[in-house]
């Protein structure tokens, strides 16, 4: 027993010594080791290949692709072929020889966790050993498992997302770059594309990326005005005649960037140069992750209108309807039926497509993954497979969906300039909006709404109002009623959306404060707040604040939502203080209006 205890004590002492000497890193690396600087934070690729196994024996590896790309460029100036298989044959596709970025290079059984482990270890560790033999800083060797398999890795949440954003600006930048290339046809990654119809020189750049598969001909074709979103054909997973979006994006985008880089390098070699300058690098696209997946910002409508408009045969004004057949009376009312029962009896909606384009980041903002007519997927009753069960009517009226008209409008109403009035309005489609949109056929022309003139009739809109509710502690409030109303009107005139819905409704702005009041005509005066809000608070009407609460909730709420001053608690900015009065007996007397 004594000998057993001595052996256990010796082993324990050895483990303690190992940890003290740093051997703990052989088990698991410390969480904060290798923490990147704030400006170098990157999103790693997670390597957690289970095969057919249920769990991993070690933590997943967080692989920093950009860090490795940078290191290889510095020490060997080599391209993606160092680690990846760049081409392989796929017999399922029209062009069997396709560009890929396969890793590791060796063949292995994707269902065997052991074979996966050996394939990755062989690829990674062999490169580490080669780099180390060259006398350069390298990654860990076999045995230092915790250097890659970190138990609790430190990951900062970056300010950018993993999905790249392709908006109008990026599309225009790619068009400009391709048009500068001699022989843009050489840049086409998907080979053997048949061009249908007449294509101008300006459209030759489109076929570099855009094509469609024709099952009858079993080949790829390009035809003007049929350009579509990549995701219309390339889905999340590989299909019979189309690879996944991820595979295609990497092969096509990076493949094109690599071809451009080769052209640039050939020119530099001809000029007797070998080093790339920053200006040279701008001539071809990025080869590292952050270049496409990096930081981005949404474009403003003002920035978008400066970008040349994308024309794909779309009309400037589109009449949205299920069936473009009017009733015999000529009112423009649609009668859409299914199985003999009427589904819709509404006038068509004239939609100004051209004016809405700058309001979106790209065509796919509204058109999802395919630039088709809405009715192709959103049928009258809602096609479950094509339209996700969303009917044609719901596709436009769903206030919770950003792609829907009502949803986009609801989001716009939440901006600081609009929230002051709309914060108290129920978030839905008001009844009066039906006739605003459902106007009838446009005849190809859209009605432009002019800005409304300022209010001047003080009979209807008094210049000032005196509020004497807190006269015991403060002086009465001189509320600049006309000034505020005209300021809200000016904000409304700045927005084409607000002008469109407020037009012809002189009292529309009044309902922001005078809620639950139906002002039927311009001559109608809004009732006083005390008509509904009693003083003091009525405990029998819990859903309705008293007069004091109503004023403060309305005024302060508007200031907060629109980021206006004075702020809450700055009482004397609205309520001039009375000299010698201790307000609420809690603060010293205020003798001046600050």
N, C-alpha and C positions, 0 to 999 in steps of 0.2 A: 504493500500500500504506500509505504514511504517512497519507494522508487517511482511509483506511478505519479505521486504528487510532485516529485522533483521534475519528472519529465514534462508534466503539464505546466509547471511553473516556468521551465526553460522555454517552452513553446510560446507561452504568453509574453514572456520578456522579449522574445525574438520579434513577435508581432508588434509590440509597442515600439521597439527600436526601429523596425521597418517603417512605421508610420512617422516617427520622429525624424528619420533621415530622408523623408520624402517618398518613401516607397508606396505611400497611399495612392499616388497617381497611377500606379500600376493597376489599381482596382477600379477607381473612378476618378476622373479629373474634377478639380474644384469648379464650382458653378461659375465663379467670376473670372476664371483664368481665360485670358485671351479676349476679354471684353472689349469690343470695338469702341472707338471714339464716337461721340454723338453724331458727327458729320459723316461717319463711315458706316453707319448701321445699315445692314442689308437683310433682306428676307432670305433665309436659307431654303434649299430644296431638302425635303425630308426623305431620307432613304430608309424605308421600313418594309422591305419585301418579305412577305411571309411564305410565299409559295402556297402549299396546301396546309401549312401548319396553322395552329390556332393562336400562337403567341411567339414573341421574340424572347431570346435569352438575354439579350443586351438591349439597352436603350437605343432608339432610332438614331441614325446619324444625321446631323443637320449640316448639309453640304453647301458651302458658299461658292457658287459657280464663278462669280465675278472675281473673287480672290484668286482662284486657280488660273483663270484666264489671264489675269494680270501677271501672275508669276511666270507662266509659260512664255508670255510675250517678252518679258524682261530677260529671261535666261536663254531662250532658244529662238524667239521670233517665229514660232510655228503657228499653224492655223488649227482649226477644229479637228483635223484629221489625226492629230496626236493621240487623242482619246477616243474619238468616235469613228464608227463606220459611216462614211458619207453617202454611199450609194448601195442599194440592194435591189433585188428583183422581187416584184409582187405580182404574181400571175392573175390576181383578181382584178387588176386595174387596166385601163385602156393603154396607158404607157407603163409597161411592167418595170422598166428601170427608173426608179424614183430616188430622189434625194432624201436621205434620212440622217438623223444624228443619233445612231444607236450606240449604247454603252451598256455593258462592256463589249469589246470586240469579239470575244470568244463565244461560241455557241454553248448554251447550257439549258438544262431542263427548268422552265419557269415555274414548275410546280414543286421543285425540290429546294427547300430552304438551304440545305447544305451546299448544293451546286451553286446557288445564287451567292452564298457567302464566299466560296472559293473564287468565283469569277470576279467579284468586286475586290476581294483582297489582292488577287493577282494583278489586276489592273492598277489599283491605287498604290499598293505597296511597291510594286516594281518601279513605278514612276518616282516614288519617294526615294528609293534606293539609288536610282540613276541620277537624280538631282543632287543627292547627298554626295555621291561619288565625284561629281563635278565641283565639289567644294562649296556648294550653295546651301542656303537654308531650305530644309525640306520637311515634309510631313512625317508623322510617326511610322516606325517599323512595326512588324508583327511583335506582339507581346505588350505593347503600350496601348491596350484596348481602350482605356478610359480617355485617351486623347481625342478619339473620334466619337466613341459611344459615351457621351457626357450624360451623367445621371440626371442632373438638374441644370440644364443649359440656361444661360442668361440671354433672353431675347427681348429687345425693346420693340415696342409696337411702332413700326415705321409710319411715316405720313403718307405713304403711297400704297396703292393696292397691287395685288398680284396680277390682275387682268389689265392688259394694255388698253388704253383708250384711243380709239381711232376716230377723230372728229373731222370737221371740215378743214381745219388748219393742217392736220397731218395728211389728209388726202391731197390737198393743194400742194403741199411740200413734195409729196411723192410724184405728182404729175410734173411739177417743175423739174425735178431731178431726172426723170425718164426722158423728157423732151430735150434735154441737153446731151443725151447719149447718142452717139452715132450708131445707127442700126438698132433701135430699141427691141426689134424682134429677137435679138440675141439674148435678151434678158428674160424671155419667157421660160419659166421653170417647167410648166406642163407643156410638153412638146407635141408637135403634129396637130396643131389646132387649125381647123378649117374655117376660113372667114366666109360668112354668108352675106351677100349683098354688097352694096357700095360703101366703102369706108374711107373717109377723108384722112388726110395726114394727121389732123388733130386727134382723130379717134384711134390711130394706130397704137397709141400709148395704152388705151384701155384694155386691149387684148393681152397685154403683158400679165395682167392679173385676172381679168374676167373671162370666164368661159362657162359653158353648160354642157352636160353630158346628154347626148341623144341616144336613147336605147335602141331606136330603129336602125340607126347607122353605126351604133357601137363606137362612137368617137366623140371627141370634144369639138365644139364649134363656138364661134364668136359672131354675134350679130349686133349691130348698132341698136341702141335703146332697149337692150335686154339685160344690161348690167344689173347684177343682183348682189345682195349681201353674201359674203362667204358662207355664213352659217345657214343660208337657205339650203345648201347641199351638204356641207361638212358639219356633221353633228358631233355630239360629245364622244361617240365611239365610232370605230371603223365600221363601214357598211360595205356592201358588195362592190359598188363601183365608186366609192368615195371614202377617202381616209378621214380620220377624225380632224376636228378643227385644230387641235393642238399640234398634231403631226404636220398638217399642211402649213400652218402658220410658221412653224420653225423651218420647215424645208423651203418654202417659197420665199419668205421674208429674208431669213438669214442667207439662203442660197443666192438671192438677188444681191444682197449686200456684199457677199463674197465675190460675185462676178464683177461688181463695180470696183471693189478693192483691187482685184487683179488688173483691171483696166488702168486704174490710177498708178499702181506699182509699175506697170509696163511703161507708162509715160515717164515716170520718174527715172527709171533705168535708162530710157532713151536720152534723158536729159543729163545723165551722169550723177543722179542723186539716189540715195538709198534710205535716208531718214524721212519719215512722214512728219510734216508740220501740222499744226492744228487746222489750218485752212485745207490741207489735203484730206484730212479725216472727215471734214464736213461734206466732201464730195461723194461719200458712200455712207450707207447706214451703219448703225452700231452692230457689233458682234457680241456684246456682253448683255446680260439680263437687264440691268438697270436702264440701258439705252432705250428699250421698248416698254419695260414694265415700270419705269421710273416715275418721278413726280410729274404731275399734270394739273392743270387748272381748267375749269369750265370756261368756255368762251362766252363773252357777252354778245348780245344782238348787234351792238355797234361794231364789234370786231368781226363778226360773221359777215355782215353786209359788205365789208371791204374785200372779202375773198370772192373770186369769180364764182358765179352761181353754177351748180351742177345741173345740167339739163339732161334728162333721160326720157324725153318725150312727154313729160307731165304738163298738164294744163295749168295756167295761172289760177283759174277759178274752176272748182269742181262742184257739181251738184250732187251732194250725198243723198242717196236714196237706195231702197231695195230694188224697186222696179221703176224704171223711168217712163211711167205711163200715167198721164194725168186724167182726171175725170172729164166727162164730156162738157161740163160747165166751164172749163178753162181756168179754174181757180188755182191749179197747180197742186191740188190735193192728190196724194197717192192712195191708191187702193191696192194693197198687197194682200193676196190671199193664199192660203195653203189648204188644200182639201176642201175648198168651198167656204171656209171661215175667214173673215177679215181679220188681219193681224195689225195693220197700221192704217190710220187715216190722218196723216199729217202732211203738211207741205214739205217740199224738199228743202234741204239746208244748203245754201250757197256758201261754199267753203273757200276762202281766199288762201290757196295753197302757197302762192308765192310769198305772201306776207308772213305766213307761219314758219316758213323754212328757217329764217334767222333765229326763231325762238327755240330751236332744237339744236343739240350738239351735232347731230348727224341724222341722216335719213332713218336709221334704225331706231332712233329715239321713239318714234311713233309707230314705225312699220315693223317693229320687232326684228325677226331674223330674215324676213323676206319682203322685198319691195313690191308686194302685190296689192290689189284692191282689198279694202277691208272685208268686203262681202265674200271674197274667195275663201276666207277662213271662218269669219263670224257670220254664220247663216242666221236666218230669222229665228230659228228655235235653238241654235247653239250646237255646233258640231263638236262632239267630245274629242275626236282625234285631231282635227285640224285646228280648231279654235279653242281648245281647252274647255269646251262647254259654255263659253261666253257668247251670248247671243249678239246680234248686230246692234240691238238697242242698248244693251249693257256695255258694249264696247265703247260707246260714246258718253254714256251717262254715269258711269261708275266713278264717284268722287274719291274713292280710295286708290284708284289706279292712275299713275302719272301719265300713262299713254293715252288715257281717255280724255276727251275734250273737257268734261266736267272736272276730272281729277287734276288736269294741268291748270285749269282756271282756279280751282280751290287752292292749289299750291301758290299761284301768283297772288291770291288774296291774302296769303299769310305774310307777305313782305312787309317791311316796316312802314312803307308809305300807305299801305292799304289796311293794315291790321287795326288801326284806330277805330274804323267804322265796322269792319267785318268781324271783329272779335266777338261781338254780341249777336251777330246774325247766325242762325243755324247753318251748319255746314252741309248744305244740300243744294239741289237745283231749285231755285224759287219758281213759282208758277208763272210769273211774268216773263221769265227767260225763254219759255217755249216759243213765243211769237218772235222774240228777238233773233233766234237762230233759224226757226222754221218760217222763212220769209217767202218761199216759193222759188221757182226757177230764176237763175241769174242772167240768162241770155249771154253768158260769157263775160259779164261785167259785174264788178263788186261795188257796192255802195260805200263811199268813203264818208265817215262821220266827222264833221268839223268840230273844233273845240267850242264848248259852251261859253257864252259871255258871262262876266261876273254879275253877281246879284247887286242890284242898286235900289230896289223898292224896299224901303225900310218899313212899310206897312206889313209886308209879308216876312221880311227878315230884319228885325230890329238891330240897330247898330250896337247897342249895349243893353245888358240886362243886369239888374241889381239883385244879388242873392244875400238875404239878411238873416240866414238861418242861425249864424253863430254870433249875433251882435252883442251878446253879453261879454264874450271874451275878446272878440275882434270887431273891426269895422266891417261894413258890408263889402261884398265882393263886386267889383265892376267887371263883369264878364264881357270881353270884346267879341260879341256874338257874330257880327257881320265880318269882321276881320278873319275869324277862324273859319267861317263857312266858305269865304272866298279863297282862303288858303287851301282848304280841302278840294275846292273846285279846280284850282290850279294844278294840284297833284293829279286829279282825275283826268284833266286835259292832257297831261304828259303821257298817259298810257292809252294806246289804241284799244286795248281790251276794255278799260274803264269807260272810254268815250263811247264805245259800241253799245255797252249795256246800260249806260246812264242816259244815253241820248233820248230826248223826248220825255224824260221823266225829271222835271225840274226839282221835284222834292226827293229825288233818290238819295241825295247826300244827307237829307234831314233824318232819314230813318236810321242812320248810324247812331245818333243819340236818342232820337224820339222813336225808340223801338216799340213794336207792338201797336203802332199807330198807322192806320190806313189813310194816307193823304190822297184822296181821289183826284184832286185837280189842283192846279197851281195856286188858286185863290185860297185854298184851305189853309188854316193856321193850325200849327201843332198845339195840342193842349199843354197846359203847364205840368211840370213833373209831379206836383203835389196832387194832381188829379188821380193818379194811381198810387203814388208812394206817400203813405200817411206819416204824420208826425205826432207822436213818437212811433217806433216800430210796432207793428201789429203782430202779436204772438200767434194770432189765429191764421196768419198768412205767411207761413215759414218760407215759401218760395219767392217772396217779394220783400226786398230790403226797405227799411224806412227811408224817409226823405234824406236824412243826413248820410246814410250808407249809400243811397242811390247816387247822390252827387259825387261823393268821394270815389266810389267804385267806378263810375263812368269817367270822371275827369282824370283821376290818377291812373286808372287802367289804360286809358288812351295814351297818356304821356309815356307810360312804361312800354307799351307795345310799339310805339312809334319813336321811342328813344328821345323824348322831348323833355325840356325843363319848364317849370320846376319839377323836381322829383318829389316822391312821397316824403313826408315829414318836414319838408320845407314849407311849413304852414304859412309863414308871414309873406311868402312870395305871392300868394293869392289872397290871403286874409290879412290886410294891414292891421298891425297891432295897435291896441289902445294903450295910451300911456298910463303907467302905474298899475296895470292889470297883470296879476300873476296867473298866467294861463294854466288851468288845471292844478294850480298850486304846487307845481312840480319844478318849474323852471323859473329863473329870474325874470323880472319884468322886462319886456322889450319896448324900447322907446323910439325906435326908428324902423322904417321899412327898408330891409336890406335887399 
